[in-house]
Amino acid sequence: MAAPDQVMTPDKVMTPDDVAGELRSGMTVGIGGWGSRRKPMALVRAILRSAVTDLTVVSFGGPDVGLLIAAGRVRRVVCGFVSLDTIALEPHFRRGRQAGTVELTELDEGMLHWGLLAAAHRLPFLPIRAGLGSDVLTVNPQLRTVRSPYADAEELVAVPALALDAALVHMNRADPGGNGQYLGPDPYFDDLFCLAAERAFVSCERIVPTGSLLSEGPPQSLLLNRAMVTGVAETPLGAHFTSCVPDYGRDEEFQRRYAATAARPEAWQRFRAEYLDGDEASYQLAVRRSRAEQPAVPA
Amino acid sequence: MTGDPPAGDAMTAASVAEICVAACAQAWRGDGAILASPMGLIPSLGARLARLTFAPQLLVTDGEAMLIAPAGSDGPGGPASPPGGERDDVTEGWLPYRDVLRLVAAGRRHMMMGAAQLDRYGNQNISCIGDWAHPKAQLLGVRGAPGNTVNHPVSYWIPRHSRRVFVGRVDLVCGIGYDRAAALPGRGAAFHELRLVITDKAVLDFATPDHRMRLRSVHPGVSVSQVQDLTGFELAAARQVPVTPVPGPRELALIRERLDPAGLRERELA
């Protein structure tokens, strides 16, 4: 029996596979980070091990989008770009688009931001100037404009709320209750993804006791509070091969190898067998092993 | 890095890349305390050259979320460090992507973007080549181009002037040109401005009555007909097209000794 002075603390700790188990085929899933930066890759890898498919993925896109497309799990991408940063074009996204295997809702970056903000605020839309006069309105015939009800009568694009069934984001630290902390230079839009989602799942480099959060970083680094978060998974190196500064930078060599897998189906199959068919621990082991096999480059 | 900066008269002539850096810098002249957002190395060197010389109020980032200032400056708008002085940059502010998008909406920014295709009115495509529904080549996506062009000044950097880029009609309008802007109702185009297009051959602008692209200057050794031949539509041009100004000794010393001592700028034109 608990001592009378013991405080009940919320515990939302799950494994990456638990998180994937909460997703269903056909869902709209928002993925945090930006390009090839602080992406919840361990959670994406967990989706690849599950049967979940037919996803609509909303993302400031990077290899999260590419991996899911390569594995055939994506019906539609909602984005303004998909890029690996140091490799400008995401090869699996390119292949998917050029082969016509993936649908696209192409939005301006500001429109994507605004759609998440509208969903986070439970508004049906938010007006924005971005998109006026551009072919974003042509290739998205569902988009409407709205006229200001005030004296200016200005016509603006009405960005519909991008409501998400689930959000996946990766933090540097979190506590067991779901308070999430980023320690790098940019929060990206991870808080908005969580608020725009029915349920938000956070992976992190390390789960720390609540009382230790402020010894990790200043109050402003506490980006997510637990009212925004459904579950937390500890996944060391869980953003690999994207950057997760200050814990680690992008694994450029590995990213190059990943990008090369888009060249031929056999290359992707080999990559998949070597890295992705096992669990997260075997992925991390394979990454360490491949690094050890490479000859050391003299400085 | 080697030794002392060479004296002005001992300096070798400016390369095409260096002429382009100086020409890019001019795009931000007169902009005041706004964010300069260059895409590509030569535009980045241009923005930082402007910051160090005639535009000390410009804000520039490290390419991620930090606003950087030359060490030795007394803060935004303060005097720039002298050439050959302290070379490290200091952080003067924080600008994560959410705040970049706020500056876009607030209009406090002038971006220099690239373009896979650009037409005579400055409509720009960076999304895909061919029919959007079945692209022959998927490129980046529209990124922020639609929002940038209706919110603040935009210039373009084209490292290889060719008919592949300068086309009669772009496959997808990402950044909007002057004809699209003119067709917007009400105040839709109130903040639209395309400033300069800088290429490895010339500087172009839209200073014509109907804002068609105009040849503003040709780089040294390049002829007007050469530029016209490399352009897939007719360019407006004055009878006498001036030659693009060549960077002086101070600009060259800053580019070579301080901003890009490794000479990476030459690779962007290779």
Interface residues (C-beta under 8 A of the other chain):
Chain A: W34 F60 G61 C79 G80 F81 V82 S83 A88 L89 F93 R94 R97 Q98 G100 E106 L107 D108 E109 G110 M111 H113 I128 R129 A130 G131 L132 G133 S134 D135 V136 T138 V139 D152 A153 E154 E155 P185 D186 P187 Y188 F189
Chain B: E64 A65 M66 W94 P96 Y97 R98 L101 V104 A105 S127 C128 W132 A133 H134 P135 K136 A137 Q138 L139 L140 G141 V142 R143 G144 A145 P146 G147 T149 V150 N151 L172 V173 C174 G175 I176 R180 A181 A183 L184 P185 G186 R187 G188 A189 F191
